[in-house]
Each structure stands twice: as structure tokens, then as C-alpha cells.
């Protein structure tokens, strides 16, 4: 603890000293006048900011989301280099959930990336329950998605080995404006699903602005027992700039979502009818109320202060039948999170260098209450049990208090930008098991468990500016993930946690280049992630296990080209594509497993597309491909020992076995009627044109095979003023 305090005092001293530095020579002052303090690394993520970021980074804008016919954020993320999205499955098998993994990391409920909404954590409990079984945002409210895969760990956490994903909602416009729109889709099987969105906002002459955002998803999916999706996402955003240097923002957010979960199928059930469901009562429900307040002051051209504070109140619940359909379990869970994050940034000069030093602090406190109850099922009909929620067989509470402080210094000298930084995490987590009778009628022992951590997390990023168009970068960073509530409660004896589960610490290395001259551009990044102990959720029976040492390595590429540079007749035609190769493997001490692939990721993922804009017409044609995935089953036991099994052939229950790769093709055409017709825009498209069958697997509470999206038709329409 002493080393944390000493470094904290040093960081505070640097921040306080920065404004007191001696005045620079007159010529130095003139040079500084052309420099602007950045402060927030995520910021607006415009093209210049992304171009000068010293790590892999991709931003998807609203126009691209619309032209992809995106019905949810999975559709938006799927084509980003290094990002792999798993279709709804298992306990993340509803439209309320998000399953995304980066660079071969597990995608089940997205636990390894710091996922933010306008800079505020999206998880119900960022430290103790980072999984996104409820992702509280509908795609219609989005303006952009900023995926920072490297060089972001110093400032953003806690769990960021998979980078930072910031979902940016629509901004308050300077002029009063609004629009409404809808996307309606249907497949050969199932019903109609509708995405609605509405927006209204503006800024007055006195600097006060506001915007009201709504996005909702209603209707049925392409499988049976998936016909009750009902999502409402409402935001009220305000902004006030009383002076030229002061800004206040307040965002109020309410999300309410519910959806059926059609469940996994055995191999025999899938072969007979992949659209069927044998689960009539499985569903997921989530609600979230949150508020965030931000104050920013530009003290002078070279000094900026910002304070962000936020609070969220979340509920998520699911109802899932057991495998033999004899009991129906419910899992209601409540979470509360409060955070405050002040930051000071200052530009100054030392010798030939121009530097921007920042010091920031985050205090986060979270509380949880997780319960489980069950009722019996007879002929697939719930029986009546004492108590409104049936027999409560699990009752747990807990909380986390975390303090983190970071210090970084962006140093520009000549054509070089060097950014050293360090973040310290001090985490205290507690978990309490209340005495009840378990689901077999046996007493559950009361337990009180806690863990404390003090971790320094250094990072270094370097960029060389060959020109304004061409950049070279390299970086190193560390990430740390403390034990989560479920992991604290798994196994062990009495108040002692299981010996096999350790907090995760990983080192990430990147080397890459980025080029963009306005006509053509691209990015190439080599990455390497080194885990000493990587934890993995294996199955409902095994729970979390320690896989031991693992490594994730590969290359990410992207390119785009304006074909008008070849011939003026091709004006308006753009080609683009991405390719990612990932190899994520066991590297532990068991020879028979060394080099084996980790579960549920593809080694090769590629996209290719054409966009043609002529007059008021826009045409899109694109393809997506991924190679096979492994679902090898529980290769390790709960105590960390190896089972000796690595399943590649399909298992009868549908949980395990290789998953074939596939290729999907999509097309869309749209027309813009222009201002004279209230900015009416209409479009029609088809996803998975050739109806390529694809599926994934799950081995959790709702295990089995899950069919991917078949051929799907959609229409879009919007008007604005």
C-alpha cells in the first residue's frame, strides 16, 4: 500500500506543479499558441485524432451503420478488425445481451473489454460483474462506435486486455432539428422485427442545448419462442456553456428490455429443425436508470480540467429451464454503481519537447444483490410453490470499492511522439453467501469472502510521423482483472476462495502503421497478448477454470480506396476490406494441450465491400467470412487440472465440437429525396443473400446449438427537418 501512496503523492505533485512552471521564452510561447490541449483521448474521435492515435483504432460512423442495415450493435461490430461477435446464445441468448471478443478473447457476454457509453461504464458492475448479459443501449441512438484496441489501458479500465469500446450517442445539434426512422426486417422463418428511432434537439443562443433520443426494438426473431422482443431506450441530454471556457453536461438515461430466449438444441433436434425451440419459458429482462454529469473548464489555451461523475441503478433477471425441463430457475440481480473521475491536463515545454501531462483519478463503488429461485415443471408447465418466486436457493450480496490514479505524458519531439504512463489500481471486493436451502433442500453454509489488490500497470506508446498521412506506432500496456463475484463464490471452503482461480494480468504489445491521404488508406497492426493465468468460463457444471498460460497473437489489416483516382467515370465508387489472422492458444505445462486453440474464435476473419454513390442513389454490396471455431469442451477441471479431453467431433447434446466457418453476402440500395421532401430517405436490402447456414454453440445454463441469421430482407425509411 505504501508504494501506491508514494506514487499517488508524486502524481498529485506533478499536476499541481504544472501550472506553476516558469514562463517560457517568447518564441516558445508563440510555438505553444498553435497547440491545443487534448485532455480526453476518446473525445469526438474525428479523423485527425484517430490518425494520430499510437495504437490500433477503428471508428464506425452512423452513416455506415445505417447502410449496413444494422438492427443491433452486433451488426455494427462484426466487421471491425480484431473484433469477433458471437450470435445470441446460452444465457446471453436474447436481444438484450452482447457477446463480443477481441483478438481471440472469450466473447461470452463481453467480459474482457472496457465497454463505455459516452465514456460511462456499460457494465452493471465494472469490477465484480463486467459481463454484458444486459447491454443497455439500442443501436438507433448511436452516432459512432470507437474501438481502441491498443494504447488506451492507462486511462480506461478496469478490465481492458480486449481494448476499449466506446459507444457514442447522438450529439446535441447547434441548430434545432429532428428526425424519425425505422428499419423493418423479416426472414423466411419467424416474424417481423422493427427498429424505431426518433431524435429532437437544438442549442439556444445563450449556449443551452438539449436533445431527446429514443430507440426501440419490437417484434419476433427467426426462431420459435423468440417472438417477444420489447426494448425501449430513452436518453435526455443537456449541455450548457455559460462562458467561453466553462461547459456543463448532464445526461439522463433509461433502458428497459425484455426478450425470449429460444435456447440451445441437441444435435438431433438441430438436424430435424434448426428453427425450433423446446423452451417455452426462457426469457431475459433488464432495466437500467443512470445519470452522468460532466464539467469541463478550459483554464487557458494550455490547461484543461474535467470532472465526470455517474450513477447507475440496474436490474437484470432471467428465467431458464434446466436441461431435462423438470425445473424452472429465476435469477433476479440488482446492482448499483457510483463513480467520479476528475482529470487535469497541461501543455508545457521542456527544451526541444512539447508535452501534455495529464493526471486523473477514478473512484468507483458498486453493490450487488444476486438471488436464484426455482419452481417445478410438470409437462412443461410451472407448478405452484410457496413464495411468489418459488424456492430461493441462492442469496448473495457483495460490493467493490476501487481507487485508480493514472499519470501520462505525451511528449512531442521532432517527428516523434512518446507517451509513457502508469495507472495504479487499489481494489477491495467482498462477497457474502446468506444461509438458505440449496436447490436440493440442503443447508447452504454462510460465507464471507473478500479480496484486496494493489497493482501498478505501466504503459508506453510511441509514434513516428513520417508525414501527415503516414504514421508508424508501437506500444506496450498491461491490464489487470480482479476476481469477480461469481469467481469469489465458486468452490473453496468456508471463507476461503478456490485456490485455482487467480486475478488476471496480461501484457499486450503492438507494432503497426497507418496511412490515409484522402484517396486511399489503411492500417496494419501486429499484436501479441501474454497471459500468465487466463480464466475461462467452461460450462455450467465446471464454472470458471484457470487455463494457465495463454498467448494471443496475430495481424489486423484494413484498407479503403476511392476508385475515382483510377478513372473519373468511377466517381462515387469506393472499395474497402479487412483481414484479421488470430492465433489464441493454450501455453501451459501439459504437452498434449500446448498450442491448441482456445474456444469459440476464428483464426481468419475477412470483409470486403463496394459502395457506390450517384446522384441521390447509394448502392452497397459487401461480404463477411470467418473460419471454423473450436468448442472443445471442459479441458480443465474446477481445480485447474486438465481433463485430457479436447473434443472436435459434434457431441450429441450440441455443446461441443468444431463449428464450421461460413461466408455471408449482403446488398442494399437507398434513395435520398432531399430537403424538398422533408429529407425522406428510403432503402431496401438483404442480408445473407445465399441463405448460408451458420451456427454457434453454448455450454452454459442454456446449452446447445444456436442457428445463425438466415436470409433476411429489410426496408428502411426516415424523415427529418
C-alpha positions in Angstrom: 0.0 0.0 0.0 2.9 2.3 0.7 4.1 2.3 -2.9 0.7 3.3 -4.1 0.5 6.2 -1.7 4.0 7.4 -2.6 3.3 7.3 -6.3 -0.1 9.0 -5.7 1.7 11.8 -3.9 4.2 12.1 -6.8 1.4 12.2 -9.4 -0.5 14.9 -7.5 2.7 16.9 -7.1 3.3 16.9 -10.8 -0.3 18.0 -11.5 -0.1 20.8 -9.0 3.4 21.9 -10.2 2.5 22.1 -13.9 0.6 25.4 -13.7 3.5 26.9 -11.7 6.2 26.2 -14.2 8.3 29.3 -15.1 7.2 31.3 -18.1 8.8 30.2 -21.3 10.7 32.3 -23.7 8.6 34.4 -26.1 9.4 32.2 -29.1 8.3 29.1 -27.1 5.0 30.8 -26.2 4.4 31.5 -29.8 5.0 27.9 -30.7 2.6 26.7 -28.0 -0.2 29.0 -29.3 -0.7 26.6 -32.2 -1.0 23.6 -29.8 -4.4 22.6 -28.3 -4.7 20.5 -25.1 -6.5 17.2 -25.9 -7.4 16.1 -22.4 -9.9 13.4 -23.4 -8.3 10.7 -25.5 -11.6 9.4 -26.7 -13.1 12.8 -27.3 -15.0 13.2 -30.6 -12.7 10.6 -32.3 -12.5 12.7 -35.5 -10.3 11.6 -38.4 -7.3 13.5 -37.2 -7.5 12.2 -33.7 -7.7 8.6 -34.9 -4.9 9.2 -37.4 -2.5 10.2 -34.6 -3.5 7.6 -32.1 -0.4 5.4 -31.3 -2.3 2.1 -31.5 -4.9 0.1 -33.4 -8.1 2.0 -33.6 -11.3 1.9 -35.7 -14.3 4.2 -35.7 -17.7 3.3 -37.3 -19.9 6.3 -38.1 -23.7 6.4 -38.1 -24.0 6.5 -41.9 -22.1 3.2 -42.2 -24.4 1.6 -39.5 -27.5 2.6 -41.5 -26.0 1.4 -44.8 -25.2 -2.0 -43.1 -28.9 -2.3 -42.1 -27.7 -2.7 -38.5 -30.5 -3.9 -36.3 -28.3 -4.1 -33.2 -24.7 -3.3 -32.1 -23.6 -6.8 -33.1 -24.1 -5.9 -36.7 -22.0 -2.8 -36.2 -19.1 -4.5 -34.5 -18.8 -7.6 -36.7 -16.6 -6.1 -39.5 -14.1 -4.3 -37.3 -10.5 -5.8 -37.5 -9.7 -8.0 -34.5 -13.3 -8.0 -33.2 -15.3 -11.2 -33.2 -19.0 -11.2 -32.4 -20.8 -14.3 -31.3 -24.5 -14.6 -32.1 -27.0 -14.7 -29.3 -26.5 -17.9 -27.3 -26.8 -19.5 -23.9 -27.6 -17.1 -21.1 -26.6 -14.4 -23.5 -29.2 -15.7 -25.9 -31.5 -12.7 -26.0 -31.5 -9.4 -27.9 -30.7 -7.6 -24.7 -27.2 -9.2 -24.5 -23.9 -8.5 -26.2 -21.3 -11.2 -26.9 -18.1 -9.7 -28.3 -14.5 -10.7 -28.0 -11.3 -9.1 -29.2 -8.2 -10.9 -30.5 -9.3 -14.4 -29.6 -10.5 -13.5 -26.1 -13.8 -15.0 -24.9 -16.8 -13.3 -26.4 -19.3 -14.8 -24.0 -21.0 -11.7 -22.5 -18.1 -9.4 -23.5 -16.1 -9.5 -20.2 -12.6 -8.6 -21.4 -13.1 -5.1 -22.9 -13.8 -1.9 -21.2 -17.2 -1.1 -22.8 -18.4 2.5 -22.4 -21.5 4.5 -23.3 -20.4 8.2 -23.8 -17.4 7.4 -21.5 -19.5 5.8 -18.8 -19.1 2.1 -18.0 -21.9 0.0 -19.6 -21.5 -3.0 -17.2 -23.8 -3.2 -14.3 -20.7 -3.7 -12.0 -17.5 -2.9 -13.9 -15.3 -4.8 -11.4 -17.5 -7.5 -9.9 -19.8 -8.3 -12.8 -18.4 -6.9 -16.1 -20.4 -9.3 -18.3 -22.9 -7.7 -20.6 -25.8 -10.1 -20.3 -27.7 -6.8 -20.4 -26.2 -4.2 -22.8 -28.3 -1.1 -22.1 -28.3 0.6 -25.5 -30.2 0.4 -28.7 -28.4 1.0 -32.0 -30.8 3.7 -33.2 -29.4 6.1 -30.6 -25.8 5.8 -31.8 -23.7 8.3 -33.6 -20.5 6.3 -33.7 -18.6 3.3 -32.2 -15.0 3.9 -31.3 -12.9 0.7 -30.8 -9.5 1.4 -29.3 -7.7 -2.0 -29.4 -4.3 -0.6 -28.2 -2.7 2.3 -26.3 -5.7 3.0 -24.1 -5.2 1.0 -21.0 -3.6 3.7 -18.8 -6.8 5.8 -18.7 -9.6 3.3 -19.2 -10.4 0.2 -17.2 -10.7 -1.8 -15.1 -10.7 -4.9 -17.5 -9.1 -3.7 -20.8 -7.0 -6.5 -22.2 -9.5 -6.5 -25.0 -9.2 -2.8 -25.5 -11.8 0.0 -25.1 -15.1 0.1 -26.9 -16.9 3.5 -26.6 -20.4 3.8 -27.9 -21.1 7.4 -28.6 -24.7 8.6 -28.7 -26.1 11.3 -31.0 -24.9 14.8 -30.1 -26.9 17.8 -29.3 -27.0 19.8 -32.6 -26.2 23.5 -32.8 -29.4 24.2 -34.8 -32.9 22.9 -33.9 -33.5 19.7 -35.8 -35.1 16.3 -35.6 -35.8 13.1 -37.4 -37.7 9.8 -37.1 -36.8 6.5 -38.8 -37.4 2.8 -38.8 -35.9 -0.5 -40.1 -38.2 -3.5 -40.5 -36.8 -6.9 -41.3 -38.1 -10.4 -41.7 -36.7 -13.8 -42.6 -38.1 -17.0 -44.3 -38.9 -18.3 -40.8 -40.3 -16.3 -37.9 -42.0 -12.9 -37.8 -41.2 -9.2 -38.2 -38.8 -7.2 -36.2 -38.9 -3.4 -36.1 -36.2 -0.9 -35.1 -37.5 2.6 -34.4 -35.6 5.7 -33.6 -36.5 9.4 -33.0 -34.4 12.5 -32.3 -35.2 16.1 -31.4 -32.8 18.7 -30.2 -31.0 22.0 -30.6 -29.0 24.8 -28.9 -30.3 28.2 -27.9 -28.4 31.5 -28.4 -27.5 31.5 -24.7 -25.5 28.3 -25.0 -28.0 26.0 -23.5 -28.8 22.9 -25.5 -30.8 19.7 -25.2 -31.7 16.6 -27.1 -34.2 13.8 -26.6 -33.3 10.4 -28.1 -35.4 7.3 -28.4 -34.6 3.9 -30.0 -36.7 0.7 -29.6 -36.7 -2.8 -30.9 -40.0 -4.7 -31.2 -41.1 -8.0 -32.6 -40.0 -11.5 -33.4 -36.8 -13.2 -34.4 -36.2 -16.0 -36.9 -36.6 -18.9 -34.4 -39.5 -20.2 -32.5 -40.1 -18.9 -28.9 -38.3 -15.7 -29.9 -41.3 -13.5 -30.6 -41.5 -11.1 -27.6 -38.5 -8.7 -28.0 -39.5 -5.4 -26.4 -36.7 -2.8 -25.9 -37.1 0.9 -25.1 -34.0 3.1 -24.8 -34.6 6.8 -23.9 -32.0 9.5 -23.3 -32.2 13.1 -22.4 -29.0 15.0 -23.0 -28.3 18.6 -21.9 -25.4 21.0 -22.4 -24.7 24.5 -21.1 -21.8 26.7 -21.9 -22.3 29.8 -19.6 -18.9 31.2 -20.6 -16.3 30.6 -23.3 -14.3 28.4 -21.0 -16.9 26.5 -19.0 -19.1 23.6 -20.1 -21.7 21.6 -18.2 -23.3 18.4 -19.5 -26.0 16.2 -17.9 -27.3 13.0 -19.4 -30.3 11.1 -18.2 -30.8 7.5 -19.5 -33.5 4.9 -19.1 -33.4 1.4 -20.7 -36.0 -1.3 -20.4 -35.6 -4.5 -22.4 -37.1 -8.0 -22.4 -36.8 -10.8 -24.9 -37.5 -14.5 -25.1 -34.5 -16.9 -25.3 -35.2 -19.8 -27.7 -32.5 -21.9 -26.2 -29.9 -24.4 -27.4 -30.7 -27.6 -29.4 -29.2 -31.0 -29.2 -27.6 -32.3 -32.4 -30.7 -34.4 -33.2 -33.1 -31.5 -32.6 -31.0 -29.2 -34.8 -30.8 -31.8 -37.6 -34.6 -32.1 -37.5 -35.5 -28.4 -37.4 -32.8 -25.8 -36.6 -35.6 -23.1 -36.1 -37.4 -25.0 -33.3 -37.3 -24.3 -29.6 -38.0 -26.7 -26.8 -38.1 -23.9 -24.2 -41.4 -22.1 -23.7 -40.5 -20.1 -20.6 -36.8 -19.0 -21.0 -36.5 -15.2 -21.1 -34.4 -12.3 -20.1 -35.4 -8.9 -18.6 -33.2 -5.9 -17.9 -33.8 -2.3 -16.7 -31.3 0.5 -16.1 -31.6 4.0 -14.9 -28.4 6.1 -15.0 -27.3 9.7 -14.9 -24.0 11.3 -15.7 -22.7 14.8 -15.1 -19.6 16.4 -16.6 -17.9 19.7 -16.0 -15.0 20.9 -18.2 -13.1 24.1 -17.8 -10.5 25.5 -20.2 -8.4 27.4 -17.7 -6.3 28.7 -20.6 -5.2 27.5 -24.0 -2.8 25.0 -22.4 -4.7 23.8 -19.3 -7.9 21.8 -19.1 -9.8 20.4 -16.1 -12.6 17.9 -16.4 -14.8 16.1 -13.8 -17.1 13.2 -14.8 -19.4 11.6 -12.3 -22.1 9.0 -12.8 -24.6 6.7 -11.1 -26.5 3.7 -12.3 -29.2 1.5 -10.9 -29.5 -1.8 -12.8 -31.7 -4.9 -12.6 -31.3 -7.9 -14.8 -33.2 -11.2 -14.5 -33.5 -14.4 -16.4 -35.7 -17.4 -16.3 -34.2 -20.6 -17.6 -35.4 -24.2 -17.6 -32.9 -26.9 -16.7 -31.7 -29.4 -19.2 -34.3 -32.1 -18.5 -37.2 -29.5 -18.3 -38.1 -30.5 -14.8 -37.4 -27.2 -13.0 -37.6 -23.6 -14.0 -35.0 -21.3 -12.3 -35.1 -17.5 -12.0 -32.0 -15.3 -11.4 -33.0 -11.8 -10.3 -30.0 -9.5 -9.7 -29.7 -5.8 -8.6 -26.6 -3.6 -8.9 -25.8 0.0 -8.0 -22.6 1.8 -9.2 -21.3 5.2 -8.4 -18.2 6.8 -10.0 -16.3 10.0 -10.1 -13.4 10.8 -12.4 -11.5 14.1 -12.3 -8.7 14.9 -14.7 -6.2 17.7 -15.2 -4.2 18.2 -18.5 -1.5 20.7 -19.0 0.7 21.6 -22.0 4.2 22.9 -21.4 7.7 22.8 -23.0 11.0 21.4 -21.8 13.9 22.0 -24.1 13.0 20.9 -27.6 9.9 19.0 -26.5 6.3 19.9 -26.3 4.5 17.9 -23.6 0.9 17.3 -22.5 0.9 15.8 -19.0 -2.3 14.5 -17.5 -3.2 13.2 -14.1 -6.5 11.5 -13.5 -8.3 9.7 -10.7 -11.3 7.4 -10.6 -13.3 6.4 -7.5 -15.8 3.7 -8.1 -18.1 2.0 -5.7 -20.5 -0.8 -6.6 -23.0 -3.0 -4.7 -24.8 -6.1 -5.8 -27.6 -8.5 -4.6 -27.9 -11.7 -6.6 -30.6 -14.4 -6.0 -31.8 -17.6 -7.5 -35.1 -19.4 -7.1 -36.9 -22.3 -8.8 -40.2 -23.9 -9.3 -41.0 -27.3 -10.7 -42.1 -28.1 -14.3 -44.7 -30.8 -15.0 -45.5 -31.4 -18.7 -43.6 -28.2 -19.3 -46.0 -26.2 -17.1 -44.7 -24.5 -13.9 -46.0 -25.8 -10.6 -47.2 -23.6 -7.7 -44.6 -23.4 -5.0 -44.6 -21.5 -1.6 -43.5 -17.9 -2.2 -44.1 -15.7 -5.2 -40.7 -16.5 -6.6 -40.6 -20.2 -5.7 -37.9 -21.7 -3.5 -35.0 -19.3 -3.1 -31.9 -21.5 -3.0 -29.2 -18.8 -3.5 -28.9 -15.4 -1.9 -25.7 -13.4 -2.2 -24.6 -9.8 -1.6 -21.4 -8.0 -2.2 -19.6 -4.9 -3.3 -16.4 -3.4 -4.5 -14.6 -0.1 -3.7 -11.9 0.8 -6.2 -9.5 3.7 -6.4 -7.3 4.2 -9.5 -4.9 7.0 -10.4 -3.1 7.5 -13.6 -0.4 9.7 -14.9 0.7 10.1 -18.5 2.8 12.5 -20.5 2.6 12.9 -24.3 6.0 14.1 -25.4 6.4 15.6 -29.0 9.9 16.0 -30.1 10.7 16.3 -33.8 8.8 13.6 -35.7 8.3 11.5 -32.6 5.5 11.3 -30.1 6.3 9.3 -27.0 3.7 8.7 -24.3 4.8 6.9 -21.1 2.1 6.3 -18.5 1.1 4.3 -15.4 -2.1 3.5 -13.6 -2.4 2.2 -10.1 -5.4 0.2 -9.1 -6.4 -0.3 -5.5 -9.4 -2.7 -5.3 -11.3 -4.1 -2.3 -14.1 -6.7 -3.1 -16.3 -8.5 -0.7 -18.8 -11.3 -1.2 -21.4 -12.8 1.2 -23.4 -16.0 0.9 -26.5 -16.0 3.0 -27.7 -19.2 4.6 -30.6 -20.8 2.7 -31.6 -24.3 1.5 -30.0 -25.1 -1.9 -32.0 -26.5 -4.9 -31.7 -30.0 -3.4 -33.0 -28.9 0.0 -29.7 -29.0 1.8 -28.5 -26.1 4.0 -26.1 -23.6 2.4 -23.2 -22.6 4.7 -22.9 -18.8 5.3 -19.7 -17.5 3.9 -17.9 -14.1 3.9 -15.1 -13.7 1.4 -13.0 -10.7 0.4 -10.0 -9.8 -1.7 -7.8 -6.8 -1.8 -5.4 -5.8 -4.7 -2.8 -3.1 -5.2 -1.5 -3.2 -8.8 0.8 -0.8 -10.8 0.0 -1.0 -14.5 2.7 0.7 -16.7 2.3 1.5 -20.4 4.4 3.1 -23.2 3.3 4.2 -26.6 5.5 5.6 -29.4 4.5 7.1 -32.8 6.8 8.3 -35.6 5.2 10.7 -38.0 6.7 10.0 -41.5 4.2 12.6 -42.8 0.7 13.9 -42.0 -0.6 10.9 -44.0 1.7 8.1 -42.8 2.3 7.0 -39.2 4.3 4.3 -37.5 3.4 3.2 -34.0 4.3 0.7 -31.3 3.0 0.3 -27.7 3.2 -1.8 -24.6 0.5 -2.0 -21.9 -0.7 -4.1 -19.0 -4.1 -5.0 -17.9 -5.5 -6.4 -14.6 -8.8 -8.1 -13.8 -9.7 -8.8 -10.2 -11.8 -11.8 -9.3 -15.5 -11.3 -10.0 -18.3 -12.1 -7.6 -19.1 -15.4 -9.2 -15.5 -16.4 -9.1 -15.2 -15.5 -5.5 -18.1 -17.7 -4.7 -17.1 -20.7 -6.8 -15.6 -23.6 -4.9 -13.3 -23.0 -2.0 -14.1 -23.8 1.6 -15.8 -21.6 4.2 -14.5 -18.1 3.8 -11.5 -19.1 1.6 -11.8 -18.8 -2.1 -10.9 -21.6 -4.6 -7.1 -21.9 -4.9 -7.2 -22.4 -8.6 -8.7 -19.0 -9.5 -6.3 -16.1 -9.7 -6.8 -12.5 -10.8 -5.8 -12.0 -14.5 -2.9 -9.9 -15.5 -1.9 -9.6 -19.2 0.8 -7.8 -21.2 -0.1 -6.5 -24.7 2.3 -5.5 -27.4 1.5 -3.8 -30.7 3.5 -2.7 -33.8 1.7 -1.1 -36.7 1.3 1.6 -39.3 -1.5 3.8 -40.6 -1.8 5.7 -43.8 -4.5 7.9 -45.2 -4.2 10.5 -48.0 -7.9 11.0 -48.6 -7.9 8.8 -51.7 -6.7 5.6 -50.2 -5.6 4.4 -46.8 -5.3 1.5 -44.4 -3.9 0.2 -41.2 -1.7 -2.9 -40.4 -1.1 -4.0 -36.8 0.8 -6.9 -35.3 -0.3 -7.8 -31.8 0.8 -10.1 -29.0 -1.0 -10.7 -25.7 0.7 -12.7 -23.0 -1.3 -14.2 -20.1 0.3 -16.0 -17.1 -3.2 -17.1 -15.9 -6.2 -16.7 -18.1 -9.6 -17.6 -16.6 -12.3 -19.1 -18.8 -15.9 -20.0 -18.2 -16.2 -23.6 -19.3 -19.7 -24.8 -18.5 -22.5 -24.7 -16.0 -21.1 -27.8 -14.2 -17.5 -26.7 -14.2 -17.8 -22.9 -13.9 -14.7 -20.9 -14.2 -11.3 -22.5 -14.6 -7.7 -21.3 -14.8 -6.3 -22.2 -18.2 -2.8 -21.3 -17.1 -0.6 -19.5 -19.6 -2.1 -18.5 -22.9 -1.0 -16.3 -25.8 -2.9 -14.3 -28.4 -1.1 -13.2 -31.5 -1.9 -12.1 -35.0 -2.2 -9.4 -37.6 -5.1 -7.0 -38.3 -5.4 -5.1 -41.6 -7.9 -2.8 -43.2 -7.9 -0.7 -46.4 -10.1 1.6 -48.5 -9.7 3.1 -51.9 -11.6 5.8 -53.8 -11.7 4.3 -57.3 -12.3 7.8 -58.9 -8.5 8.1 -58.7 -8.2 5.4 -61.4 -10.8 7.0 -63.7 -13.3 9.9 -63.3 -16.0 7.6 -64.6 -15.7 5.7 -61.3 -16.5 8.8 -59.2 -18.5 7.8 -56.2 -17.2 4.2 -56.1 -15.3 3.1 -53.1 -13.8 -0.3 -52.3 -12.8 -1.5 -48.8 -11.8 -4.6 -46.9 -10.3 -6.1 -43.8 -8.5 -9.2 -42.9 -7.5 -10.5 -39.4 -5.5 -13.5 -38.5 -5.5 -14.5 -34.9 -3.9 -17.4 -33.1 -5.0 -17.8 -29.4 -3.7 -20.9 -27.8 -3.0 -22.8 -24.6 0.6 -22.5 -23.5 0.6 -24.3 -20.2 2.6 -27.2 -18.9 0.6 -30.1 -20.4 2.3 -31.1 -23.7 -0.9 -32.5 -25.2 -2.7 -29.1 -24.9 0.2 -26.8 -25.8 -0.6 -24.9 -29.0 -4.3 -26.0 -29.0 -6.8 -23.3 -29.9 -8.9 -21.6 -27.2 -12.7 -21.9 -27.6 -15.0 -20.0 -29.8 -12.9 -17.8 -32.0 -11.9 -17.9 -35.7 -8.3 -17.7 -36.9 -9.3 -15.9 -40.1 -11.9 -13.2 -40.4 -12.3 -11.1 -43.6 -14.7 -8.5 -45.0 -14.9 -7.0 -48.5 -17.2 -4.4 -49.9 -18.2 -1.8 -52.5 -20.0 1.4 -52.0 -21.3 3.4 -55.0 -23.0 6.8 -54.6 -24.5 8.5 -57.7 -26.9 11.4 -57.8 -29.3 10.5 -54.9 -28.8 6.8 -55.1 -26.5 4.7 -52.8 -25.6 1.1 -53.5 -23.8 -1.2 -51.1 -22.5 -4.7 -51.6 -20.4 -6.5 -49.0 -19.2 -9.9 -47.8 -18.2 -11.3 -44.4 -16.3 -14.6 -43.8 -14.9 -16.4 -40.8 -13.0 -19.7 -40.5 -14.0 -22.6 -38.3 -14.1 -22.4 -34.5 -13.3 -24.8 -31.7 -15.7 -25.8 -28.9 -13.6 -28.4 -27.2 -15.5 -28.8 -24.0 -14.1 -28.6 -20.5 -10.4 -29.1 -21.0 -9.7 -28.2 -17.4 -11.4 -29.1 -14.1 -12.5 -26.6 -11.5 -9.3 -27.2 -9.6 -7.2 -26.3 -12.7 -6.2 -29.8 -13.6 -6.6 -31.0 -17.2 -9.3 -33.4 -18.2 -7.4 -34.9 -21.1 -10.2 -34.2 -23.5 -10.3 -31.8 -26.5 -13.5 -32.5 -28.4 -13.6 -31.9 -32.1 -16.4 -34.1 -33.2 -20.0 -32.9 -32.6 -21.4 -34.0 -29.2 -24.9 -35.4 -29.0 -26.0 -32.7 -26.6 -24.9 -29.9 -29.0 -22.5 -28.3 -26.6 -19.1 -29.3 -28.1 -17.4 -30.0 -31.4 -15.9 -27.9 -34.2 -18.1 -25.2 -35.7 -17.8 -24.8 -39.5 -16.7 -21.4 -41.0 -19.0 -19.6 -43.4 -19.3 -16.7 -45.9 -22.2 -14.2 -45.9 -23.1 -11.7 -48.7 -25.3 -8.6 -48.3 -26.7 -5.9 -50.5 -28.6 -2.7 -50.2 -29.9 0.2 -52.3 -31.1 3.5 -51.0 -32.5 6.8 -52.3 -32.5 10.3 -50.8 -35.4 12.5 -51.8 -33.7 15.7 -50.4 -34.9 18.7 -48.4 -37.8 19.4 -50.7 -39.3 16.1 -49.5 -38.6 16.5 -45.7 -35.3 14.7 -46.2 -37.1 11.5 -46.9 -34.7 8.5 -47.2 -35.8 5.0 -48.2 -33.8 1.8 -48.7 -34.2 -1.9 -49.1 -31.6 -4.7 -48.6 -31.0 -8.3 -48.0 -28.6 -10.0 -45.5 -27.1 -13.4 -46.2 -28.2 -13.4 -49.8 -27.4 -17.1 -50.4 -29.0 -18.3 -47.2 -25.7 -19.8 -45.9 -26.4 -21.9 -42.8 -24.3 -21.0 -39.8 -24.4 -21.7 -36.1 -22.6 -21.4 -32.8 -22.6 -23.4 -29.6 -23.1 -22.8 -25.8 -22.2 -24.8 -22.8 -23.8 -22.7 -20.0 -27.3 -22.9 -18.4 -28.9 -22.8 -21.8 -26.6 -25.1 -23.7 -26.7 -26.5 -27.2 -26.6 -25.4 -30.9 -27.8 -21.9 -31.9 -28.7 -21.2 -35.5 -27.3 -18.0 -37.1 -29.3 -15.5 -39.1 -30.7 -16.9 -42.3 -31.5 -14.9 -45.4 -33.2 -11.7 -44.1 -34.9 -8.9 -46.0 -35.3 -5.4 -44.7 -36.6 -1.9 -45.6 -35.6 1.4 -44.1 -37.2 4.8 -44.0 -36.6 8.1 -42.3 -37.7 11.8 -42.5 -36.0 14.8 -40.9 -36.3 18.6 -40.5 
